[in-house]
Each structure stands twice: as structure tokens, then as C-alpha cells.
């Protein structure tokens, strides 16, 4: 019985936290693991944070086409019930390619372009 009461209290606290969470647009950071050098293998990273609700889609693009083989971290949340997520993929920068992160949240899609350090 004690375990049941604890479970109910935790459930009610969780619901209360969800009801206080408001919609929040994502903050997006696009970067590479190492400084960008043309022709040198690197990792392309898109970190998305501060968003709510948690439904979100992140695509990593090269010249407008999705880059295959991208991996994504597990969805995580902060104390205020805003979420964060990171997607990354190996890539080799070239002077004729445009790399970008496309984020879709609450039906809004925005594209963020990677700026090389060169």
C-alpha cells in the first residue's frame, strides 16, 4: 500500500510539472568536432536544446540532401521540462558543399548552416 501511495504521489507531481511546461522553441547550435579543414575527416554536430514539447525532427544535410548514417543521443530533459538532443555524423568538408541542420518543431522548420572555421 505504501508503494502504491508513493507511485500515485510521483505520478501527480509529474502531471503537475507537465501542466506547467509551456511551448518553447528550440535553440540550435551547429558545429564540427574539430576545426573545419577542407578534405579532412571530421564530425558534423547539431545540438538542439530548450524545446517543449519533446516531439522534434533533426536532419543533417549536405547540399540539401540528408546525410546517411547520422546518429542521435537519447532525448533528455532539464528541471524545467525543456528537452535537449544532439545529432551527429562523420563528414569531410569541401569548398563546394554546404552543410546544414534542419529542425522541425511544432510544424515549424528552420535550417541552420554550418560555418567553417577557414
C-alpha positions in Angstrom: 0.0 0.0 0.0 2.8 2.4 0.9 4.5 1.8 -2.5 1.1 2.4 -4.3 0.7 5.8 -2.4 4.3 6.8 -3.4 3.6 5.9 -7.0 0.4 8.0 -7.1 2.2 11.0 -5.5 5.1 10.7 -8.0 2.5 10.5 -10.9 0.7 13.5 -9.7 3.9 15.5 -9.3 4.9 14.5 -12.9 1.5 15.6 -14.2 1.7 18.9 -12.4 5.2 19.5 -13.9 3.9 18.7 -17.4 0.9 21.1 -17.0 3.3 24.0 -16.1 5.6 23.4 -19.0 4.9 25.8 -21.9 5.7 25.5 -25.5 9.3 26.6 -26.2 11.2 26.9 -29.5 14.5 25.1 -29.8 17.9 26.8 -29.5 20.2 25.3 -32.2 24.0 25.1 -32.3 25.7 23.8 -35.4 29.4 23.0 -35.2 32.1 20.4 -36.0 34.1 18.4 -33.5 37.4 19.7 -34.8 38.2 23.0 -36.6 36.9 22.6 -40.2 39.6 21.8 -42.8 38.7 21.0 -46.4 39.4 17.4 -47.2 40.0 16.3 -43.6 37.5 13.9 -41.9 35.5 15.4 -39.1 32.2 15.1 -37.2 29.2 17.4 -38.0 27.1 18.1 -34.9 23.7 19.7 -34.4 22.8 20.3 -30.7 19.2 21.3 -30.1 18.1 22.5 -26.6 15.4 24.3 -24.6 12.4 23.0 -26.5 9.0 21.7 -25.4 7.0 19.6 -26.3 9.6 16.9 -27.0 8.4 16.0 -30.5 11.1 17.2 -32.8 12.9 16.1 -36.1 16.5 16.9 -36.8 18.1 16.3 -40.3 21.7 16.7 -41.1 22.1 17.9 -44.7 24.8 18.2 -47.4 23.8 20.4 -50.3 20.1 20.0 -49.2 20.2 16.2 -49.1 20.1 14.2 -45.9 23.4 12.7 -44.9 23.1 8.9 -44.3 24.3 7.3 -41.1 23.6 10.1 -38.7 23.3 9.1 -35.0 21.3 10.8 -32.3 21.5 10.9 -28.5 18.6 9.9 -26.3 16.1 12.6 -25.6 16.9 14.2 -22.2 15.1 16.9 -20.2 16.1 19.6 -17.8 14.5 20.7 -14.5 12.1 23.0 -16.3 10.8 20.1 -18.6 12.6 21.6 -21.6 14.4 19.0 -23.7 17.7 18.6 -25.4 19.0 16.3 -28.2 22.2 16.0 -30.3 22.5 14.5 -33.8 25.9 13.9 -35.4 27.5 12.3 -38.4 31.0 11.8 -39.8 31.7 14.2 -42.8 34.6 15.6 -44.8 34.2 19.3 -45.5 34.7 20.5 -49.1 34.7 24.0 -50.6 31.7 23.2 -52.8 29.5 21.6 -50.2 27.0 23.4 -47.9 26.3 21.5 -44.6 23.2 22.3 -42.6 21.0 21.2 -39.8 17.2 21.2 -40.5 15.0 21.3 -37.4 11.2 20.7 -37.4 9.3 21.5 -34.2 5.6 22.3 -33.7 5.2 22.3 -37.5 7.9 25.0 -38.0 11.0 24.1 -40.0 14.2 26.1 -39.9 17.6 25.4 -41.4 20.9 26.3 -39.8 24.1 26.4 -41.9 27.5 25.2 -40.6 30.1 27.9 -40.9 33.6 26.6 -41.5 36.5 28.0 -39.4 38.6 28.5 -42.5 
